[in-house]
């Protein structure tokens, strides 16, 4: 059986994201799946519901502005460099978008519940706030069966499919992420019903992944598609590969701010690019290679702790007799004699 899950961005989105799906949208200020965002827009996916803890750089904003998303469950959304998700705000104010707000801890807990396969999870931090009043879809009151006190719970969030960006993956779909990353990507991905589409900076050999298993956030059996996609998080950052493109985030944000201008941005940077590679080439043509060079890490930062996972071969006990002593032998002989007497 062929377990190779590599495919193009276009094919992955076409095959695994359907109109009406609930999508876990990855990233947390960095590692935002922007290449996937653009491809979802290009393919004009419709009536999507998104769940996420927090996201940034305008990815979700342009998804809404392009008409792909009609319902959002989230704790925090912002293009930090223009201070607001303008397309989301316009769509919500016009009644085109359902929006369900929840706390950061509530959103994280909801995704953990989905990951664990439980229907809900207690979150006391909602008590005393207006969140249960305005978001009864995600937050409810229950009686604590141990104390009788009133507490709040959040329902489990489980997406149909998750979209994330990571540093590395192998061809089978074992996904590696490290450093600052989407703090809920592991939970959102593992809790998804159908699986995960991942874009990554590098596709490496399985032996490299197996050498450091603690960095694997998604194992192969949960992955639907692996897409080799350098700069797949741009203009957000990918730790160890490139930093946040502040100037492009500001540039995009100016288009997000104005309803009449946003379609022009989409026409040039999304619909006008055949794929993500074309998007990067357009960037270099308009702003220069130096724009990308500026994002490269200038200071290597590696852990000082040298970790050796080691290996213990159980075969080392072959031929070694069982440990025993006189007390154990006497006890075992007495048990045997007792059984023999019966």
QUIZIUR-V973057 format. One record per backbone hydrogen bond with DSSP energy under -0.5 kcal/mol. NH is the residue of the N-H (numbers start at 0). CO is the residue of the C=O. Records with the same first field share a line. If there is no record, write none. Layout:
BEGIN
NH = CO + CO
END
This chain:
BEGIN
2 = 0
4 = 170
6 = 225
11 = 7
12 = 8
13 = 9
14 = 10
15 = 11
16 = 12
17 = 15
19 = 45
20 = 17
22 = 20 + 48
23 = 160
24 = 22 + 50
25 = 23 + 162
27 = 29
29 = 27
30 = 236
33 = 31
34 = 231
36 = 32
37 = 33
38 = 34
39 = 35
40 = 36
41 = 37
42 = 38
43 = 40
44 = 39
47 = 67
48 = 20
49 = 70
50 = 22
51 = 72
54 = 75
56 = 77
58 = 55
61 = 57
62 = 58
63 = 59
64 = 60
65 = 61
66 = 63
67 = 62
68 = 62
69 = 47
70 = 47
71 = 97
72 = 49
73 = 99
74 = 51 + 52
75 = 52
77 = 54
79 = 77
81 = 78
82 = 78
83 = 78
85 = 83
88 = 84
89 = 85
90 = 86
91 = 87
92 = 88
93 = 89
94 = 91
95 = 90
96 = 90
97 = 69
99 = 71
100 = 98
101 = 73
106 = 102
107 = 103
108 = 104
109 = 105
110 = 106
111 = 107
112 = 108
113 = 109
114 = 110
115 = 111
116 = 112
117 = 112
120 = 153
122 = 151
125 = 122
126 = 123
128 = 125
133 = 129
134 = 130
137 = 134
138 = 134
139 = 152
141 = 150
143 = 141 + 148
147 = 143
150 = 141
152 = 139
153 = 120
154 = 137
155 = 118
156 = 109
157 = 155
159 = 21
160 = 21
161 = 194
162 = 23
163 = 196
164 = 30
165 = 198
166 = 175
167 = 175
168 = 201
169 = 173
172 = 169
174 = 172 + 217
175 = 167
176 = 214
184 = 181
187 = 183
188 = 184
189 = 185
190 = 186
191 = 188
192 = 158
193 = 159
194 = 159
195 = 221
196 = 161
197 = 195 + 224
198 = 163
199 = 226
200 = 165
201 = 166
203 = 168 + 201
207 = 204
208 = 204
209 = 205
210 = 206
211 = 208
212 = 209
214 = 211
215 = 212
216 = 174 + 214
217 = 174
221 = 218
222 = 219
223 = 195
224 = 195
225 = 4
226 = 197
227 = 225
228 = 199 + 226
231 = 228
233 = 230
235 = 232
237 = 241
240 = 237
241 = 237
242 = 294
244 = 234
245 = 243
248 = 244
249 = 245
250 = 246
251 = 247
252 = 248
253 = 249
254 = 250 + 251
255 = 251
256 = 252
257 = 253 + 254
258 = 256
260 = 257
261 = 257
262 = 258
263 = 260
264 = 260
265 = 261
266 = 262
267 = 263
268 = 264
269 = 265
270 = 265
271 = 265 + 266
272 = 269
278 = 274
279 = 275
280 = 276
281 = 277
282 = 278
283 = 279
284 = 280
285 = 281
286 = 282
287 = 282 + 283
290 = 287
291 = 287 + 288
292 = 288
293 = 289
294 = 291
295 = 292
305 = 303
306 = 304
312 = 310
313 = 311
315 = 312
316 = 313
317 = 314
319 = 316
320 = 318
328 = 324
329 = 325
330 = 326
331 = 327
332 = 328
333 = 329
334 = 330
335 = 331
336 = 332
337 = 333
338 = 334
339 = 335
340 = 336
341 = 337
END
